[in-house]
Amino acid sequence: MLNAVLFTKGSMGDVVPFMAVGRALRQRGHSVTLVTHILYQALASAAGFDFVPIDDRDEFDRFIAQGDLLNTPYGIAEFFRTHYLPRTEREYNLLMGLLARERSVLITRYMAGLADLLVQERTSVPVVRLYLTVAHMRARRFLSQFCQSVLAEDIRAVRSNLRFPSDPPRDGWEWRATAHLAAWPDWFYKPEDAPPNSISVGFLFDDQCEDGLLTPEAAASLATTPRPILVTGGTGNFIGASFYRQVLAACATQKQKVLVSASRREMLPDRLPSNVVWFERLPFTSVMPHVAAVIHHAGTGTAARALLNGVPQLLLPYGGDRPDTGARIQALGVGRILLPAEWTPARIIEVLAAISNSPTVRERCRKLSLIVRRQRSAEAAADAVEGATLANQGNTHIPNGVN
């Protein structure tokens, strides 16, 4: 039996793939511990995982509130200096303690900080690195250079405090791993320079943690004819109020109901159009099959869920990995992307009508839905985790005296 430790940070979209992998591992009899933000403790408990928090609720709220910093290079540096680097020692010690058992394996989100990198440097525990977006994999060499230049002095200070050599190895230290898992299928993106120990497992869904009871108002809205439009800017804080202002102004002209999923009500206009209903959270597993189209921020999780259900997508990305994801959805023929300069009600209405009324888009959505539904993504990821651990069998230990 493996001792699988899952380490991730971020919004719900950064946790769902780890829940899917952890659930597949637990079904095979392995022990699973989720190490992440305190907000997700209930999800871990419901899945039967052990849980170790990396923060308290106030720390998490500050983390999410500054998510928009990740939209620019300068902001990334500030975000890392505020939320990642000061917590490295705490996270490192947590992981080292959890991984002290035999047959341990660390499954970690790419760019989850420094703690997982330091564990890999100091121990022989196998590390499986999970890439949640194509942009992260494409930018890994740039991010390596970013760590070696902009954040170099900060990283040296953290390493010194933990009694590591001041300079990290120069051989791709920031992204090497026992195995690299891409959370998308090959047909979505296949890198030419992928490491030999990488595999595309497919989109990772977890219906249990993405589902829940519909409120009476949500159920009634989903039962209307024509089918409603779904609007979401994601579960993080990556997109501004202008997204909702422009989208809802466009939706006010539509005949059907519009369901808006937004965790922060203050991001929406004070007065909502009569056909718009706001929800702090919607269970997308239950909602997505019943909507006519989805307007969203080009988050990979939302895009994949729409692909699964054959729903046309209007993507309004801003910053980070989202323009790349939006462009890939458009290239598949199942949606259209609008960059911020085009975020006007007239343009949104025009493009929404084009994708909603196109037989070509509907047929392409239907075909891709069938392909996505045939995926065995979580099982493929569990296979890769077991394979990585087997390859390291007999060599997964933490040196004596190291803490």
N, C-alpha and C positions, 0 to 999 in steps of 0.2 A: 504493500500500500504506500502510495506517495503522500508526502506532506507538502501540499500545494499551497503556496502563499501568493495571493493576488494583491498587487500594489498599484493603485491608480489614484488620480486626482482629477477634479474638474466638476462639470455639471453632470446631469443625468446621462447625457449621451456618452460620457467618458466612463460610466459605470456599467451601463447595460451590457456591453460586449463582455466584460469580465464576469458578470452574473451568468451569462450564457455559457462561457467556458467553465466556470466553476460548477455550474449545475451538471454539465456533461461529465466532469471529473468525479463529482460526488456520486453520480449514478453508477460509476464504475467501481465504487468502493473506496475512493481516495478521500483523505481528509482535506478540507478546504478552509482557509482562513482569508477573509477579506480585510485588507488594510487600506482604509480610506477615510473620508470625512465622516464626522459623527452623524450627519444627516441621513446617511444610508444604512444605519444600524438595523432598522426594521426590515429592510430588504434582505440583508444577510441572514437575520434570524429566521425570517419566513422561509428562506431557502435551505435552512439547516446548516449554514456556515458558521464557523467561529468568526468573531469580529474584533478588530483592534482599531480604535479611532486614532487619527493623527492630529486631531484638533478638538476644540469645543465649538459650540454653536456660534459664539461671537467671532471666533477666528474664521470659521467657515463663511459667515455673512460678509466679512471684510474681503475675503478671498474672492467670492462671487461678485461683490459690488465693484471690484476693480478689474473685472474680466475684459473690459474694453481696452485696457492697456496692451493686451496681446495682439491688437490690430496693427501695431506699428513696431519697427525695430527698436526705437528708443523706449517705447512702452514695454516691450518684452524685457529689456534690461532692468527697468524699474520694477516690474512685476517679480522677476526672479530675485532681485535684491530685497524685496519686501516680503514675499510669501514663500519662496523656495529655499534660498540659501540659509536664512536664520534658523530654519527648522531641520536642517540636514542632520545634525547630531542626534536629535530626538528620533527621527525616522530611521537613521542608520542603526541605532541601538535597538529599536523595536524589531527591525528586520533580522539583525544578527541573532537576537534571542529566539525568534520564531523559526529560524532556519538551522538551529543547532541540532535538530533531529536528523537521523539517517534518512536517506532517500527523499531529501527535501528538494524542492524546485521553486524558483522565484519566477512568477509571471508578472511582467511589469509593463506599464504603458510607456511608450517612447516619450521622452521629455517629461518624466514624472519628477524630475529633480536630480539630485546627486546621490542620494542614499543608495539606490539600487546599483549605480555605477561603482560606488565604493565597496559595496558587498561583493560585487563580481571581481573587483581588483584584488581584494584581500582573501577571498575564499575560492574554493573549487566547486561551489554550488552551481548547478546549471541555471542559466538565466534565459528565459524565453521572452523576447521583446515583442510586444503587440503594437502595431501601427494602426491607428484608428482612422487616419485620413491619408489620402494619396499625397497631399501636399507635404506632410511630415516626412514621408519616405523620400520624396523628390528633393527636399531641402536639407537632408541630413548632413551633407558635406558643408553646406553653408552654416548650419547650426554648429557644427564642429569648429569651424573657423571663428564663429561668434564667441564660443566658449573660450577659445584660445587667445582672443584679442580683447573684446569688450569686457568680458567677465573674468579675464585671467587672474587679476589680483584678488578678486573676491573668492574665486575657487581655491587659490593658493592658501588664503586665510582659513577657509573651512578645512582643507586638507591638513594644514598644520595643527589645528585644534584637535584633530582626530589621529594625530601622530602618523600621517601618511607623508611620503616624500612630497615636497612642495609642488613639483610639476607632475602632472599626470602623464601616462604613456602617450606617445604621439602616433600610435598605430590605430587610429579610429576608435579611441577609447570611449568616445561619447555615444557610439552606436553599435559597438560589437556585442555579440550575444551568442549563446549556444545555438539558438534558433531564432529566426525572425518570422513573425506571422503578420501577413497583411489581411486586414479585416474587410476584404472585398474580393470579388472573383477576378480571374486573369483577364476576362474580356472588358473589365472596367479600367484596369491599368496593369500592365506588365512591364516593370522597369528593365531596361537593357543591362544595367549595371548592378542588378540585385545580387546580394551575397549568395554563395552556393548553398548555404543552409537556410534559405528562405522559402516560404510557401504562401500562396494566396489561399486562404481557407474559405473565403466568401463573406458576405454580410452576416454579422452576428446579431441575431434577434433574441430577446428573452420575453416571450409573451406574458409570463407571469408577472414580472415587475413593470411591464409596460401596459398592464390591464388594470381593471378595477370597476367598481360599480358606476354606472351612469346615473347622474342626477336626473330627476324627472324632467327638468328643463332641457338637459342635453338630449335625453331620449326623445322628447317631443320634437326638438329641432331636427334630429336625424331622420325623423319619420315624415318630414315635409316633402312636398313635390313642387317644383323640381328639387333634386338633391342639393344639400347645402354646400357652401364653400368653407374650407378650413383654412384658418390663418394662424401662423405661429412664428415667433421669432426665436424659438428655442428655449432651453431651460437655464441658459447662462445669461450673462449681461454683455453680450457682444454687439448688440445692434441698438441703435438709438431710437428715440421717440418718433423721428421722421418716418421710419419704416411703417409704424402703425398709423400715423397721421395720413400719409399718402394712400396707403392700402385701404384704409377704412373709408376715406373720401371716395375712392373708386367703387368700393363695394356698396356704398349707399345707393348707387344707381341700379344695383342688380335686383332681380325679382326674388331670388331665393334667399333663404336664411344664410347668415355668416356666423360661424362659430370661431371665436378668437380664444386661443390658449396662450395666456401670458401670466407668468408668475407675479409680475409687478403691475398692479392696476395703474400706477402713476405714469406708466409709459404710454397709456392710451389717452385719447382726448377725453375731456371731462364729460362731454355729452356724446353718447354713441348713437349712430343712426338707428332707426326703428327696427331694421332687419338684422342688427348685430347683437350677438349675445356673448358676453365675456365670461370665461371660466379661468380660474387660477391654474387648473390642471385638467387635462382630458386624457382618458385612457386610449391611446392611439391604436392599440390592438383592436378595440371594439369600434372606434370611431372611423378610422381610415377607410374600411371597406364600404362605407355608406356616404362618402362625399363625392361631389362631382369634380372637384379640383382642389389642390392645396397650394396656397401662396405662403412661401417660407423663406428663411434666411440662408438656404443652401447648406444647412447642417447635414452631415453625412448620414446620421441616424434617421432623420426625417425623410431624406431623399430615398434611402434604402427601404423604409417602411412604405413609402408611396410606390416604389417599384414593385414591392411584394404584392401590393393590392391593385396594381394597374391603374393608378390615379395620375392624371396629367398634373404637371408641376409648373408653377410660375415662381422663379427663383430670383430673389432680390438680395444678393450677397454683399457684405461689406467687411473687408479686412480678413486677416488670418488665412485659413485654408479654404474659406467658403467660395471665393471666385473660381478656384480650380475645380471644386466639386460641382458648382453650377454649370461650368463649361462642359463638364463630362456628361451631365444629365442632358444638356441641350444636344450634344453630339450623338446621344443615343436616340434622339428623335421623340422623346417622351415629355419634353417641356421646353421652356424658353427662359433665358436669363436676361434680366434688366440690371444694368449697373447703376450706381446712385444718380448719375446725371440724368437718367431716364425715369427716375421715380416721380412721375406725375400721374394724377388720376386718369387723365386722358390716355396716356400710354399704357398704363396698367390695364384699363378697360379693354383697350384694343388688343393687347397680347393675350389677355385672359380669354377673350372671345375667340381668338384665333386657335388657341390650343384646345379649348373646350368643344369647339364645333368641328374640329378636323377629324374626319374618318381615319386619316393616315396616323395621326397621333394616337387615337383610340386603339387602333389595331397594333401599333407598336407597343403600347402599354400592355395590351393583352398578352402579346407574345413574350415580352420580357418578364411579366408576372409569372408565367408558366415556368420559365427558366429559373427564376429566383426561388420559386417554391420547391424546386427539385434539389436545392442545395442541402448538404449535410455539414454546415459550417461549424457548428459547435463540436460535432463528432470529429471533424477533421482537425480542429484545434486541439482537442483532447488527445488524438493520435499523435500529433506533433509534440505535445508536452511529454507524453509517455516515451516517445522516441528519444527526445533530448535527454531525459533522465536515464534511460537505459544506456545511451551512449556514454554517459558519465558514471555509470554504475561502479561502485567501489572507489570513486574518486570525488564524492560529494561530502566534503567535511569542512569544518571551520578549524583553523589552527589552534592548538592549545594556547591559552593565555590571551587570546584575542577577544576583545569585547567592543 
